[in-house]
Amino acid sequence: MVLKSNQGFTLLEVMISLAILGITSTVLLGLRNWDLDARIFSQKVTIATLLVQEKLVEAELAVDGPPAFGVTTGDFGDRAPGFVWRQKVSTTPLTIDVREVKVRVSWGSHHDEDSVVLSSESDEDEEEEEETADAVDAVAYYLFDQ
């Protein structure tokens, strides 16, 4: 009796292993891309949070007196390209000079300086304001001496 020593893989086994390899590499590459996107987003949120804090400290430590009522907008120039801010200063129902300061810092291609919006409760004179995921909001209340 003659024994054959053909030790190898059949074509079907090779094709199945290549299919498994292709599927797993596709999944792993997708996870890598998701990880990169999440990392970039978290970096932008961190930068925007620091910029929001900066704008609130500027309002609190205003050398020229309390910030004026109303809405102001701007960008951060070369320090933070692509980030814009909007600050809304309004009154509160208190009889002393406590001002509500809302700041939003946003980024991305979905906005320009005029379209950056704040989330507000119910101002009749303002149009409905949009919410975006590419922004960081903060609200602070400051007591100013008169």
Buried (B, 14 or more C-beta within 10 A) or exposed (E): EEEEEEEEEEEEEEEEEEEEEEEEEEEEEEEEEEEEEEEEEEEBBEBBEEBBBBBBEBBBEEEEEBBEEEBEBEBBEEEBEEBBBBBBBEEEEEEEEBBBBBBBBBBEEEBEEEEBBBEEEEEEEEEEEEEBEBBBBBEBEBEBEE
